[in-house]
Amino acid sequence: MKFGPAPVNDAIGCVLAHSVEAGLPPYSTQMSYRIRKGTVITAAHVADLTAEGRETLIVAQLDPTDMDEDTAAATLGAALIAGHSGLYLSQAATGRVNVFAAHAGVATIDVAAIAAFNAINPMITVATVLPFQRMDADGMVATIKIIAYGVPRTDVDRAAGIGGAFGLAAPRYASATLIETRIDQRATLPDKGRHVTQDRIARFGMQLSPRVVVDHDVDTLAKAIMTAQGDMILILTGSATSDPMDVGPEALRRAGGTVTRFGMPVDPGNLLFLGALGGKPVIGLPGCARSPALNGADWILERVICGIPLGADDIAAMGVGGLLKEIPTRPRPRNTKV
């Protein structure tokens, strides 16, 4: 592609790089109008511009081996979502195509593939949300932008050859049972934890089964786990789970389940445990899950709901770029010098 000034008379078929006014009086009896950048110059444009005395334009002239920006963006958008029915594309405009989620889910991003795509030609770019970000229906997952007015077809072909670099994991479960434990049998358990949990899973079209509240001891909780009706089991204990042998994880083991991981390097959210009972995933929620604010439990819950494999190593890797921030209401602020 050639870019730069060109005589107006030679600009037909070129792409205008900088917007200009055309048909200006007294050179024309018509109303003046603006030729916007990105417009392909026609003979009519040249006539109006020549009549007013303009001699040159800044234009891009595509070579026969180039692909125009919109065609390139559309081609690459289709290639990048190949095989993923949960994504759809916008119409190409000004060299840009956006990728949207067709339904709620979790974005799956092939980071290495995206890096390889962006390394082919600086004029060919894709930007995405973070890996495993929760997406609502019609949320934007990525944008493909061709920076120049045209790029070599060979580079478009190389980038398209990378194939599906991102997708959308769909929800796998329809319901969950939230088991809440209470320390004091005489106390009325607040509804906030249940309401917030229902809001979290409702984003994925899920519902909570009828409320289950039990005493905070291993045997009672184990029985509740074994009889839980939901496709997933969530546990919110009345006292923080502070040890791998504490009531929550030990009750899961006693019920015949397994604990994959206790504790996570995400704050807020440290005191979470993940396991399974038969084919049902089990998540021991940390106390911060009673708040609607984003916390580590969201990261685990969302991936599990969408069937994304999650092992101890995956949780261990969540510490870098986590949610760490100071909150003034903590009893022992982390930035206090002792």
LINCOR-V680706 format. One record per pair of residues at least 4 apart in sequence whose C-alpha atoms are under 8 Angstrom apart, sorted by the first residue. I is the first residue (numbers start at 0). J is the second residue. Records with the same first field share a line. If there is no record, write none. Layout:
I: J + J
This chain:
0: 59 + 60 + 61 + 62 + 65 + 149 + 150
1: 59 + 60 + 61 + 62
2: 57 + 58 + 59 + 60
3: 57 + 58 + 59
4: 55 + 56 + 57 + 58
5: 9 + 10 + 55 + 56 + 57 + 58
6: 10 + 54 + 55 + 56
7: 11 + 45 + 48 + 49 + 53 + 54 + 55 + 56
8: 45 + 49
10: 40 + 45 + 56 + 58
11: 39 + 40 + 41 + 42 + 45
12: 39 + 40 + 41 + 60
13: 39 + 40 + 58 + 59 + 60 + 61
14: 36 + 37 + 38 + 39 + 40 + 58 + 59 + 60 + 148
15: 35 + 36 + 37 + 38 + 39 + 40 + 56 + 57 + 58 + 59
16: 36 + 37 + 57 + 58 + 59
17: 35 + 36 + 37 + 56 + 57 + 58
18: 33 + 34 + 35 + 36
19: 33 + 34 + 35 + 36
20: 31 + 32 + 33 + 34
21: 31 + 32 + 33 + 34 + 44 + 47 + 48 + 51
22: 26 + 27 + 28 + 29 + 30 + 31 + 32 + 47 + 48 + 50 + 51
23: 27 + 30 + 31 + 32 + 51
24: 28 + 29 + 30 + 31 + 51
25: 51
26: 50 + 51
27: 31 + 47 + 50 + 51
34: 38
37: 93 + 148
40: 44 + 45
41: 45
42: 46
43: 47
44: 48
45: 49
46: 50
47: 51
48: 52 + 53 + 54
49: 53 + 54
59: 148
61: 65 + 66 + 67 + 148 + 149
64: 151 + 152
65: 149 + 150 + 151 + 152
66: 70 + 71 + 149 + 150 + 151 + 152 + 155
67: 71 + 148 + 149 + 150
68: 72 + 93 + 94 + 95 + 145 + 146 + 147 + 148 + 149 + 150
69: 73 + 91 + 92 + 93 + 94 + 95 + 145
70: 74 + 91 + 94
71: 75 + 94 + 145 + 149 + 150 + 155
72: 76 + 91 + 94 + 95 + 96 + 143 + 144 + 145
73: 77 + 90 + 91 + 95 + 96
74: 78 + 155 + 159
75: 79 + 143 + 155 + 158 + 159
76: 80 + 88 + 96 + 97 + 98 + 143
77: 81 + 88
78: 159 + 160 + 161 + 162 + 163
79: 159 + 161 + 162 + 163 + 164 + 165
80: 86 + 87 + 162 + 163 + 164 + 165 + 166
81: 162 + 163
82: 163
83: 163 + 166 + 167
85: 100 + 101 + 102 + 166 + 167 + 168 + 169
86: 98 + 99 + 100 + 101 + 166 + 167
87: 98 + 99 + 100 + 101
88: 96 + 97 + 98 + 99
89: 96 + 97 + 98 + 99
90: 96 + 97
91: 95 + 96
92: 96
94: 144 + 145 + 146 + 147 + 148
95: 142 + 143 + 144 + 145
96: 142 + 143 + 144
97: 139 + 140 + 141 + 142 + 143
98: 139 + 140 + 141 + 142 + 143
99: 136 + 137 + 138 + 139 + 140 + 141
100: 104 + 134 + 135 + 136 + 137 + 138 + 139 + 140 + 167
101: 136 + 137
102: 134 + 135 + 136 + 137 + 169
103: 133 + 134 + 135 + 136 + 169 + 170 + 202 + 203
104: 133 + 134 + 135 + 136 + 167 + 168 + 169 + 170 + 203 + 301 + 305
105: 131 + 132 + 133 + 134 + 167 + 168 + 169 + 301 + 302 + 305
106: 128 + 129 + 130 + 131 + 132 + 133 + 134 + 140 + 165 + 166 + 167 + 168
107: 130 + 131 + 132 + 165 + 166 + 167 + 168
108: 113 + 127 + 129 + 130 + 131 + 164 + 165 + 166
109: 113 + 130 + 164 + 165
110: 114 + 130 + 164
111: 115
112: 116 + 161 + 164
113: 117 + 125 + 164
114: 118
115: 119 + 161
116: 123 + 124 + 125 + 158 + 161
117: 121 + 123 + 124 + 125
119: 123 + 154 + 157 + 158
120: 124 + 154
122: 145 + 146 + 147 + 150
123: 143 + 144 + 145 + 146 + 150 + 155
124: 143 + 144 + 145 + 146
125: 141 + 142 + 143 + 144
126: 141 + 142 + 143
127: 140 + 141 + 142
128: 132 + 139 + 140 + 141
131: 298 + 302
133: 301
134: 138 + 139 + 140
135: 202
145: 149 + 150
150: 154 + 155
151: 155
152: 156
153: 157
154: 158
155: 159
156: 160
157: 161
158: 162
168: 305 + 306 + 307
169: 305 + 306
170: 203 + 304 + 305 + 306
171: 304 + 305 + 306
172: 205 + 230 + 231 + 304 + 305
173: 204 + 205 + 206 + 230
174: 205 + 206 + 207 + 208 + 229 + 230 + 231
175: 205 + 206 + 207 + 208 + 228 + 229 + 230 + 231 + 232 + 233
176: 207 + 208 + 209 + 210 + 211 + 227 + 228 + 229 + 230 + 231 + 232 + 233
177: 193 + 207 + 208 + 210 + 211 + 232 + 233 + 234 + 235
178: 210 + 211 + 212 + 213 + 223 + 224 + 232 + 233 + 234 + 235 + 236
179: 211 + 212 + 213 + 234 + 235 + 236 + 237
180: 212 + 213 + 214 + 215 + 220 + 235 + 236 + 237
181: 186 + 188 + 212 + 213 + 214 + 215 + 236 + 237 + 238
182: 214 + 215 + 237 + 238
183: 214
184: 214
190: 194
191: 195 + 289
192: 196 + 235 + 288 + 289 + 290
193: 197 + 289
194: 198
195: 199 + 288 + 289 + 290 + 291
196: 200 + 288 + 289
197: 201 + 206 + 207
198: 202
199: 203 + 291 + 297
200: 204 + 205 + 206
201: 205 + 206
203: 304
207: 229
208: 228 + 229
211: 223
213: 219 + 220 + 223
214: 219 + 220
215: 219 + 220 + 236 + 237 + 238 + 246
216: 220 + 246
217: 221 + 246 + 247 + 249 + 250 + 253
218: 222 + 250 + 253
219: 223
220: 224 + 246 + 247 + 250
221: 225 + 250 + 251 + 252 + 253 + 254
222: 226 + 254
223: 227
224: 232 + 250 + 251 + 254
225: 254
227: 232
230: 279 + 280
231: 279 + 280 + 281
232: 279 + 280 + 281 + 282
233: 281 + 282 + 283 + 284
234: 247 + 281 + 282 + 283 + 284
235: 283 + 284 + 285 + 286
236: 240 + 247 + 283 + 284 + 286
239: 270 + 285 + 286
240: 245 + 246 + 247 + 270 + 271 + 285
241: 245 + 270
242: 261
243: 248 + 249 + 261
244: 248 + 249
245: 249
246: 250
247: 251 + 283
248: 252 + 258 + 261 + 272 + 283
249: 253
250: 254
251: 255 + 256 + 257 + 258 + 274 + 276
252: 256 + 257 + 258
254: 276
255: 276
256: 274 + 275 + 276 + 277
257: 274 + 275 + 276
258: 272 + 273 + 274 + 275
259: 272 + 273 + 274 + 275 + 310 + 311
260: 272 + 273 + 274 + 310 + 311 + 314
261: 270 + 271 + 272 + 273
262: 269 + 270 + 271 + 272
263: 268 + 269 + 270 + 271 + 272 + 295 + 314 + 315 + 317 + 318
264: 268 + 269 + 314 + 315 + 316 + 317 + 318
265: 269 + 294 + 295 + 317 + 318 + 321 + 322 + 323
266: 294 + 295 + 321 + 322 + 323 + 324
267: 287 + 294 + 295 + 322 + 323
268: 285 + 286 + 287 + 288 + 294 + 295 + 296
269: 285 + 295
270: 284 + 285 + 286
271: 282 + 283 + 284 + 285 + 296
272: 282 + 283 + 284
273: 280 + 281 + 282 + 283
274: 280 + 281 + 282
275: 279 + 280 + 281
276: 280 + 281
280: 303
282: 300
284: 288 + 296
285: 296
287: 294
288: 294 + 296
293: 297
294: 298 + 322
295: 299 + 322
296: 300
297: 301
298: 302
299: 303 + 309
300: 304
301: 305
302: 306 + 307 + 308 + 309
303: 307 + 308 + 309
309: 313 + 314
310: 314
311: 315
312: 316
313: 317
317: 321
325: 332 + 333 + 334
326: 332
327: 332
328: 332
331: 335
